[in-house]
Amino acid sequence: MAEGRASVRLRTTAVAVLVVAVALVAGAAVLVALMRESLRDGLASTAEQRAAALAEQIETSGLPPAEPADADDDTDLVWQVFDESGAVVRSSAPLREPLPLDGAETVRPSGADHPYAVATEDAGEHTVSVAVSLEEVDDSTAALATPLLAGLPLVLLLVGATTWVVTGRALAPVERIRREVEEITGDRLDRRVPEPPSRDEIHRLARTMNRMLARLEGARASQQQFVADASHELRSPLASLRQAAEVTRDHPEALPEGELAEAVLEETARLQRLVEQLLLLTRADGAAGTPRPHDVDLDDLALTEARRAGRPGLRVDTSGIGAGRVRGEPTTLAQVVRNLVDNAARHAGGTVAVAVREAGGAVELIVEDDGAGIPEDQRDRVFERFVRLDEARARDAGGSGLGLAIVRKIVTAHGGTVEVTSSALGGARFVVRLPG
């Protein structure tokens, strides 16, 4: 991993140096070009001004006097006056060839080391041509380009060193996070990655990873608890079946006729209900728990389950059921109603009340009973898996401990809430609120 980290630093540094080099070269080229153009424009303007002055002099006082060849050693500016035939009639200095009159902007006279900027001006029967040497432009360009080229390697070296150090410091927290993650296994989900003190992307990445590890740890703990509870719940009916079979095998006359079949039917029915609820809870935990949007009449589901739960000695009051339509998956919502009604019927003394109503933009399903109720400090626990508050009751009288956990899973998947309070009937009052 050290090689990989060094490779990242090297690539980052190389890219930074390349980008800076391109930027510096481009900037230097633009700077030199702008300066050269500015100086050349200034010299061309000087040639134009001198040509205009000579043309004005010719028109007012005639041709200027010819200058001797050695009158002026400064040849940075030369001029010539041409007649109508194109012959040179006056000149500031002898030139091997005449200056151009065809509108050329630059010319390099024979024997000159640098080009000249040319300007022409009409003066009646004559034409004036003035040329100014661009030696100053070339000298200034060379004077500017030299330090730029000499300083470029130093700047690139400084940028490379700075990038190398900064990249190393930036990657150090990532390397610490990587080492910690490498040590985390399925048995060590309690470990967390170090969070750097800086409030940057790496800090947020570390916090996100720690939250993910916390969720994984919670999911693993829930899974282990679920497996342990499920194993415990399955062990009881299986043990009863095995005990009845062993007694019948060793002592055929010990059980009355038909009692073995009844025991087997009863325990297999418990096993079937438990397995079905485990599968339903598993689907609620996964993608199958996501509701498919349909219009569902919650009042119809409540009436159906209320009629099914009716039996001798139990009165199911449905007078509070009114119209209530929600968006959700009909099968899972029916399971919510069934589990709540079955739970109320199992704990009721003689009365169960089911109601559906619209309240504040939501639809409420209310299921009450006149049983013993649920202590206030235990009302959150009833929605946990395999929780039975009355551990002393007979197994055949109780449920699997999954019904209310399934209710909460399905209701939450539909964007709703479920809570339990005390009922006016004396028992428990479950209230489900679903978006209307």
Secondary structure as GFF3:
##gff-version 3
##sequence-region A 1 436
A	DSSP	alpha_helix	2	61	.	.	.	ID=ss1
A	DSSP	beta_strand	77	82	.	.	.	ID=ss2
A	DSSP	beta_strand	88	91	.	.	.	ID=ss3
A	DSSP	beta_strand	106	107	.	.	.	ID=ss4
A	DSSP	beta_strand	116	123	.	.	.	ID=ss5
A	DSSP	beta_strand	126	133	.	.	.	ID=ss6
A	DSSP	alpha_helix	135	183	.	.	.	ID=ss7
A	DSSP	alpha_helix	201	250	.	.	.	ID=ss8
A	DSSP	alpha_helix	259	285	.	.	.	ID=ss9
A	DSSP	three_ten_helix	287	289	.	.	.	ID=ss10
A	DSSP	beta_strand	294	297	.	.	.	ID=ss11
A	DSSP	alpha_helix	298	309	.	.	.	ID=ss12
A	DSSP	beta_strand	315	321	.	.	.	ID=ss13
A	DSSP	beta_strand	325	328	.	.	.	ID=ss14
A	DSSP	alpha_helix	330	347	.	.	.	ID=ss15
A	DSSP	beta_strand	351	359	.	.	.	ID=ss16
A	DSSP	beta_strand	362	369	.	.	.	ID=ss17
A	DSSP	three_ten_helix	376	378	.	.	.	ID=ss18
A	DSSP	three_ten_helix	381	383	.	.	.	ID=ss19
A	DSSP	three_ten_helix	395	397	.	.	.	ID=ss20
A	DSSP	alpha_helix	403	413	.	.	.	ID=ss21
A	DSSP	beta_strand	417	422	.	.	.	ID=ss22
A	DSSP	beta_strand	428	435	.	.	.	ID=ss23
###
